[in-house]
């Protein structure tokens, strides 16, 4: 039935692709709103005033939208020059890390959640971005600042803070 509907709507491959993308986007937006997680546009003025080296909790993602399945996110808390946090994939796994800021770099030790193997790499600070020296979990190694931290983000961060008490 869906294939018949698409054939009747699609006039060309590019038009069909656009139609599918718009339908998928509408589905994602309506699911977010229905689940109580509406998509909120980024507030540019608040983003430029907070750097990841400032004390507090920070959220970055491969996507400008929160909670996109298949995109990687990083949630962390900075206290002084030290930080603790997690790389995660929504509705999937997360890996905890700890690190320290040195200039414009965040040197990170990532803990594998399955075998507790430690991997070291660096994140470079840019204007509202973090760029990894290698791929932390799976995606492109560039992250942008996100304005809203969800309860799930805080849960992941708190879990890592508890788990990494013995690693730091």
LINLIN-V12578 format. One record per pair of residues at least 12 apart in sequence whose ideal C-beta (glycine too) atoms are under 10 Angstrom apart, sorted by sequence separation. I is the first residue (numbers start at 1). GAP is how many residues later the second one is. D is the distance in Angstrom with one decimal. If there is no record, write none. Layout:
# LINLIN-V12578
i->I gap->GAP d->D
i->I gap->GAP d->D
This chain:
# LINLIN-V12578
i->60 gap->12 d->9.4
i->61 gap->12 d->4.3
i->62 gap->12 d->9.3
i->74 gap->12 d->7.2
i->75 gap->12 d->8.5
i->84 gap->12 d->7.5
i->85 gap->12 d->5.9
i->97 gap->12 d->6.1
i->98 gap->12 d->8.9
i->108 gap->12 d->6.9
i->109 gap->12 d->8.7
i->121 gap->12 d->4.7
i->122 gap->12 d->8.8
i->130 gap->12 d->7.5
i->131 gap->12 d->7.5
i->6 gap->13 d->7.4
i->60 gap->13 d->6.8
i->61 gap->13 d->7.5
i->73 gap->13 d->8.5
i->74 gap->13 d->5.3
i->75 gap->13 d->7.0
i->84 gap->13 d->7.2
i->85 gap->13 d->8.0
i->96 gap->13 d->9.6
i->97 gap->13 d->4.5
i->98 gap->13 d->8.0
i->107 gap->13 d->7.2
i->108 gap->13 d->5.8
i->120 gap->13 d->9.3
i->121 gap->13 d->5.0
i->123 gap->13 d->8.7
i->129 gap->13 d->6.3
i->130 gap->13 d->4.5
i->6 gap->14 d->7.6
i->9 gap->14 d->9.4
i->59 gap->14 d->6.8
i->60 gap->14 d->4.8
i->61 gap->14 d->9.3
i->73 gap->14 d->7.2
i->74 gap->14 d->7.8
i->83 gap->14 d->8.2
i->84 gap->14 d->4.8
i->85 gap->14 d->8.2
i->96 gap->14 d->7.7
i->97 gap->14 d->6.6
i->107 gap->14 d->8.0
i->108 gap->14 d->6.7
i->120 gap->14 d->9.6
i->121 gap->14 d->8.8
i->129 gap->14 d->6.4
i->130 gap->14 d->8.2
i->59 gap->15 d->7.4
i->60 gap->15 d->8.1
i->72 gap->15 d->6.1
i->73 gap->15 d->5.5
i->83 gap->15 d->7.0
i->84 gap->15 d->7.8
i->95 gap->15 d->5.5
i->96 gap->15 d->5.1
i->106 gap->15 d->9.6
i->107 gap->15 d->5.2
i->108 gap->15 d->6.2
i->119 gap->15 d->8.4
i->121 gap->15 d->7.1
i->128 gap->15 d->9.6
i->129 gap->15 d->5.4
i->130 gap->15 d->8.3
i->58 gap->16 d->8.1
i->59 gap->16 d->5.2
i->60 gap->16 d->8.4
i->72 gap->16 d->7.3
i->73 gap->16 d->7.6
i->82 gap->16 d->7.3
i->83 gap->16 d->5.1
i->95 gap->16 d->6.4
i->96 gap->16 d->9.5
i->106 gap->16 d->6.6
i->107 gap->16 d->8.2
i->126 gap->16 d->8.6
i->128 gap->16 d->6.1
i->129 gap->16 d->7.2
i->6 gap->17 d->9.3
i->58 gap->17 d->7.4
i->59 gap->17 d->8.3
i->72 gap->17 d->5.9
i->73 gap->17 d->7.2
i->82 gap->17 d->7.4
i->83 gap->17 d->7.1
i->95 gap->17 d->6.4
i->96 gap->17 d->7.3
i->105 gap->17 d->4.9
i->106 gap->17 d->4.3
i->119 gap->17 d->8.3
i->124 gap->17 d->9.8
i->126 gap->17 d->9.6
i->127 gap->17 d->9.9
i->128 gap->17 d->4.3
i->57 gap->18 d->7.1
i->58 gap->18 d->5.8
i->71 gap->18 d->7.4
i->72 gap->18 d->9.2
i->81 gap->18 d->9.3
i->82 gap->18 d->5.4
i->83 gap->18 d->6.9
i->95 gap->18 d->5.5
i->104 gap->18 d->9.9
i->105 gap->18 d->6.9
i->106 gap->18 d->8.0
i->123 gap->18 d->8.6
i->124 gap->18 d->9.7
i->126 gap->18 d->9.2
i->127 gap->18 d->9.2
i->128 gap->18 d->9.7
i->57 gap->19 d->7.3
i->58 gap->19 d->7.6
i->70 gap->19 d->7.1
i->71 gap->19 d->7.3
i->75 gap->19 d->8.6
i->81 gap->19 d->5.4
i->82 gap->19 d->7.8
i->94 gap->19 d->7.1
i->95 gap->19 d->9.3
i->104 gap->19 d->9.6
i->105 gap->19 d->5.7
i->106 gap->19 d->7.0
i->123 gap->19 d->9.9
i->126 gap->19 d->9.9
i->56 gap->20 d->9.8
i->57 gap->20 d->4.9
i->58 gap->20 d->6.7
i->69 gap->20 d->7.6
i->70 gap->20 d->8.2
i->72 gap->20 d->9.8
i->74 gap->20 d->9.8
i->76 gap->20 d->9.9
i->80 gap->20 d->8.9
i->81 gap->20 d->4.7
i->93 gap->20 d->6.3
i->96 gap->20 d->10.0
i->98 gap->20 d->9.8
i->102 gap->20 d->8.7
i->104 gap->20 d->6.2
i->105 gap->20 d->7.2
i->121 gap->20 d->8.9
i->123 gap->20 d->7.9
i->56 gap->21 d->7.0
i->57 gap->21 d->8.1
i->68 gap->21 d->9.6
i->69 gap->21 d->5.4
i->70 gap->21 d->9.7
i->73 gap->21 d->8.8
i->76 gap->21 d->7.6
i->78 gap->21 d->9.5
i->80 gap->21 d->8.6
i->81 gap->21 d->7.6
i->85 gap->21 d->9.7
i->87 gap->21 d->9.0
i->93 gap->21 d->8.9
i->97 gap->21 d->9.3
i->99 gap->21 d->9.1
i->103 gap->21 d->9.6
i->104 gap->21 d->4.5
i->42 gap->22 d->6.6
i->52 gap->22 d->9.4
i->55 gap->22 d->8.3
i->56 gap->22 d->6.4
i->68 gap->22 d->6.6
i->69 gap->22 d->5.9
i->70 gap->22 d->8.8
i->72 gap->22 d->9.9
i->76 gap->22 d->9.1
i->78 gap->22 d->9.9
i->97 gap->22 d->8.9
i->99 gap->22 d->9.4
i->101 gap->22 d->9.4
i->103 gap->22 d->8.5
i->104 gap->22 d->8.2
i->110 gap->22 d->10.0
i->41 gap->23 d->9.0
i->42 gap->23 d->9.6
i->55 gap->23 d->5.7
i->56 gap->23 d->8.7
i->67 gap->23 d->4.6
i->69 gap->23 d->7.8
i->74 gap->23 d->8.5
i->76 gap->23 d->8.0
i->78 gap->23 d->7.3
i->83 gap->23 d->6.4
i->85 gap->23 d->8.7
i->87 gap->23 d->7.0
i->97 gap->23 d->9.7
i->99 gap->23 d->8.5
i->41 gap->24 d->9.8
i->52 gap->24 d->7.5
i->54 gap->24 d->6.6
i->55 gap->24 d->5.8
i->66 gap->24 d->8.2
i->67 gap->24 d->8.1
i->83 gap->24 d->9.7
i->86 gap->24 d->9.2
i->95 gap->24 d->8.8
i->97 gap->24 d->9.3
i->99 gap->24 d->7.9
i->101 gap->24 d->8.2
i->106 gap->24 d->7.2
i->108 gap->24 d->8.4
i->110 gap->24 d->10.0
i->39 gap->25 d->9.5
i->40 gap->25 d->9.5
i->53 gap->25 d->6.3
i->55 gap->25 d->7.2
i->58 gap->25 d->8.5
i->60 gap->25 d->9.7
i->81 gap->25 d->9.5
i->83 gap->25 d->8.1
i->86 gap->25 d->9.5
i->108 gap->25 d->9.1
i->39 gap->26 d->5.8
i->40 gap->26 d->8.4
i->52 gap->26 d->6.3
i->59 gap->26 d->9.3
i->97 gap->26 d->9.7
i->106 gap->26 d->9.5
i->107 gap->26 d->9.5
i->110 gap->26 d->6.1
i->39 gap->27 d->7.4
i->51 gap->27 d->9.0
i->53 gap->27 d->9.4
i->58 gap->27 d->8.1
i->60 gap->27 d->9.8
i->61 gap->27 d->9.7
i->62 gap->27 d->9.8
i->63 gap->27 d->9.7
i->86 gap->27 d->9.4
i->110 gap->27 d->8.7
i->38 gap->28 d->9.9
i->39 gap->28 d->9.2
i->53 gap->28 d->7.6
i->55 gap->28 d->10.0
i->57 gap->28 d->8.6
i->78 gap->28 d->8.8
i->105 gap->28 d->8.7
i->108 gap->28 d->8.0
i->37 gap->29 d->7.0
i->39 gap->29 d->10.0
i->61 gap->29 d->9.3
i->37 gap->30 d->6.3
i->53 gap->30 d->8.8
i->76 gap->30 d->8.3
i->52 gap->31 d->7.7
i->35 gap->32 d->9.1
i->74 gap->32 d->9.7
i->76 gap->32 d->9.1
i->32 gap->33 d->8.5
i->52 gap->33 d->10.0
i->32 gap->34 d->8.3
i->74 gap->34 d->9.4
i->32 gap->35 d->7.2
i->29 gap->36 d->9.2
i->31 gap->36 d->9.8
i->32 gap->36 d->9.8
i->28 gap->37 d->8.2
i->28 gap->39 d->9.3
i->97 gap->39 d->8.0
i->25 gap->40 d->9.9
i->28 gap->40 d->7.8
i->83 gap->40 d->9.6
i->28 gap->41 d->8.9
i->95 gap->41 d->7.1
i->95 gap->42 d->6.4
i->94 gap->43 d->8.5
i->93 gap->44 d->7.8
i->87 gap->45 d->8.9
i->92 gap->45 d->9.1
i->93 gap->45 d->9.9
i->92 gap->46 d->9.6
i->76 gap->47 d->9.5
i->113 gap->47 d->9.9
i->116 gap->47 d->9.7
i->53 gap->48 d->5.1
i->87 gap->48 d->9.7
i->88 gap->48 d->9.8
i->89 gap->48 d->6.5
i->52 gap->49 d->7.8
i->74 gap->49 d->7.9
i->87 gap->49 d->4.4
i->88 gap->49 d->7.9
i->89 gap->49 d->7.1
i->111 gap->49 d->8.5
i->118 gap->49 d->8.0
i->51 gap->50 d->9.7
i->53 gap->50 d->9.5
i->86 gap->50 d->9.8
i->87 gap->50 d->5.1
i->89 gap->50 d->8.3
i->113 gap->50 d->8.7
i->53 gap->51 d->8.7
i->86 gap->51 d->10.0
i->87 gap->51 d->9.4
i->116 gap->51 d->8.8
i->87 gap->52 d->9.6
i->111 gap->52 d->7.7
i->51 gap->53 d->9.8
i->53 gap->53 d->8.3
i->111 gap->53 d->7.0
i->52 gap->54 d->6.9
i->76 gap->54 d->9.5
i->109 gap->55 d->9.3
i->74 gap->56 d->6.7
i->87 gap->56 d->9.2
i->111 gap->56 d->6.4
i->74 gap->58 d->8.8
i->109 gap->58 d->7.5
i->109 gap->59 d->9.1
i->72 gap->60 d->9.4
i->90 gap->60 d->9.9
i->96 gap->60 d->8.6
i->91 gap->61 d->9.5
i->94 gap->61 d->9.9
i->96 gap->61 d->9.1
i->74 gap->62 d->7.5
i->90 gap->62 d->8.1
i->94 gap->62 d->5.3
i->98 gap->62 d->8.4
i->60 gap->63 d->8.9
i->72 gap->63 d->8.5
i->74 gap->63 d->9.6
i->90 gap->63 d->9.9
i->94 gap->63 d->9.6
i->96 gap->63 d->7.5
i->97 gap->63 d->7.5
i->98 gap->63 d->9.5
i->72 gap->64 d->6.9
i->73 gap->64 d->9.6
i->88 gap->64 d->9.0
i->96 gap->64 d->3.6
i->72 gap->65 d->5.4
i->88 gap->65 d->8.3
i->94 gap->65 d->7.8
i->95 gap->65 d->8.7
i->96 gap->65 d->8.5
i->72 gap->66 d->6.4
i->73 gap->66 d->9.6
i->94 gap->66 d->7.6
i->96 gap->66 d->9.4
i->98 gap->66 d->5.5
i->71 gap->67 d->9.6
i->72 gap->67 d->4.3
i->86 gap->67 d->8.9
i->96 gap->67 d->5.5
i->97 gap->67 d->8.0
i->60 gap->68 d->8.6
i->70 gap->68 d->8.5
i->71 gap->68 d->6.3
i->72 gap->68 d->8.1
i->85 gap->68 d->9.7
i->88 gap->68 d->5.6
i->96 gap->68 d->5.5
i->100 gap->68 d->10.0
i->60 gap->69 d->7.6
i->61 gap->69 d->10.0
i->70 gap->69 d->7.8
i->71 gap->69 d->9.2
i->72 gap->69 d->8.6
i->74 gap->69 d->5.6
i->87 gap->69 d->9.6
i->88 gap->69 d->9.7
i->98 gap->69 d->6.1
i->99 gap->69 d->9.8
i->60 gap->70 d->5.2
i->72 gap->70 d->9.9
i->73 gap->70 d->7.5
i->86 gap->70 d->4.9
i->97 gap->70 d->9.3
i->98 gap->70 d->5.1
i->52 gap->71 d->8.3
i->72 gap->71 d->7.5
i->75 gap->71 d->9.3
i->85 gap->71 d->8.4
i->86 gap->71 d->6.4
i->96 gap->71 d->8.2
i->53 gap->72 d->7.3
i->58 gap->72 d->8.9
i->71 gap->72 d->9.6
i->74 gap->72 d->9.7
i->85 gap->72 d->6.0
i->86 gap->72 d->10.0
i->88 gap->72 d->9.5
i->52 gap->73 d->6.2
i->73 gap->73 d->7.7
i->84 gap->73 d->7.8
i->86 gap->73 d->7.6
i->87 gap->73 d->9.9
i->51 gap->74 d->7.1
i->75 gap->74 d->7.1
i->86 gap->74 d->4.7
i->75 gap->75 d->9.3
i->85 gap->75 d->6.2
i->86 gap->75 d->9.6
i->51 gap->76 d->9.3
i->52 gap->76 d->9.5
i->62 gap->76 d->9.7
i->63 gap->76 d->9.4
i->84 gap->76 d->6.1
i->85 gap->76 d->8.7
i->51 gap->77 d->8.8
i->52 gap->77 d->9.7
i->62 gap->77 d->5.1
i->75 gap->77 d->9.3
i->77 gap->77 d->9.7
i->84 gap->77 d->5.7
i->86 gap->77 d->9.4
i->50 gap->78 d->9.2
i->52 gap->78 d->6.7
i->61 gap->78 d->9.7
i->62 gap->78 d->6.0
i->75 gap->78 d->4.7
i->86 gap->78 d->9.6
i->48 gap->79 d->7.6
i->62 gap->79 d->8.8
i->67 gap->79 d->9.8
i->74 gap->79 d->9.9
i->75 gap->79 d->7.9
i->84 gap->79 d->9.6
i->85 gap->79 d->9.4
i->47 gap->80 d->9.3
i->48 gap->80 d->6.8
i->62 gap->80 d->7.1
i->63 gap->80 d->9.4
i->64 gap->80 d->6.1
i->66 gap->80 d->5.9
i->73 gap->80 d->7.7
i->75 gap->80 d->9.6
i->77 gap->80 d->6.1
i->84 gap->80 d->5.8
i->47 gap->81 d->5.3
i->62 gap->81 d->6.1
i->63 gap->81 d->8.1
i->64 gap->81 d->9.3
i->65 gap->81 d->8.3
i->66 gap->81 d->9.1
i->75 gap->81 d->5.8
i->76 gap->81 d->7.1
i->77 gap->81 d->9.4
i->84 gap->81 d->9.7
i->60 gap->82 d->9.3
i->61 gap->82 d->5.9
i->62 gap->82 d->7.8
i->64 gap->82 d->7.4
i->66 gap->82 d->6.4
i->75 gap->82 d->5.0
i->60 gap->83 d->3.7
i->61 gap->83 d->6.5
i->63 gap->83 d->8.6
i->64 gap->83 d->9.8
i->66 gap->83 d->8.9
i->67 gap->83 d->7.2
i->73 gap->83 d->8.9
i->77 gap->83 d->9.2
i->84 gap->83 d->9.1
i->44 gap->84 d->8.9
i->59 gap->84 d->9.2
i->60 gap->84 d->6.1
i->61 gap->84 d->8.6
i->66 gap->84 d->6.5
i->76 gap->84 d->8.6
i->77 gap->84 d->7.4
i->84 gap->84 d->7.2
i->59 gap->85 d->10.0
i->60 gap->85 d->5.7
i->61 gap->85 d->5.2
i->67 gap->85 d->7.7
i->75 gap->85 d->8.4
i->42 gap->86 d->9.0
i->59 gap->86 d->7.5
i->60 gap->86 d->6.3
i->66 gap->86 d->9.4
i->67 gap->86 d->9.0
i->82 gap->86 d->7.7
i->58 gap->87 d->7.3
i->59 gap->87 d->4.6
i->66 gap->87 d->8.2
i->58 gap->88 d->8.8
i->59 gap->88 d->8.2
i->59 gap->89 d->7.6
i->59 gap->90 d->5.0
i->52 gap->91 d->9.9
i->58 gap->91 d->8.3
i->59 gap->91 d->8.4
i->57 gap->92 d->5.9
i->52 gap->93 d->8.1
i->56 gap->93 d->9.8
i->51 gap->94 d->9.2
i->59 gap->94 d->5.7
i->50 gap->95 d->7.8
i->59 gap->95 d->9.7
i->57 gap->96 d->8.0
i->47 gap->97 d->8.9
i->48 gap->97 d->8.9
i->50 gap->97 d->9.5
i->57 gap->97 d->7.4
i->47 gap->98 d->5.0
i->59 gap->98 d->9.1
i->46 gap->99 d->9.3
i->47 gap->99 d->8.7
i->58 gap->99 d->9.9
i->47 gap->100 d->6.3
i->57 gap->100 d->6.6
i->46 gap->101 d->6.1
i->42 gap->102 d->8.6
i->42 gap->103 d->7.7
i->44 gap->103 d->9.2
i->42 gap->104 d->7.2
i->43 gap->104 d->5.4
i->42 gap->105 d->5.0
i->43 gap->105 d->9.3
i->40 gap->106 d->9.6
i->41 gap->106 d->8.4
i->42 gap->106 d->8.8
i->40 gap->107 d->6.9
i->40 gap->108 d->5.6
i->39 gap->109 d->9.5
i->38 gap->110 d->9.6
i->37 gap->111 d->9.1
i->37 gap->113 d->6.7
i->36 gap->114 d->9.8
i->37 gap->114 d->9.6
i->36 gap->115 d->9.9
i->37 gap->115 d->9.0
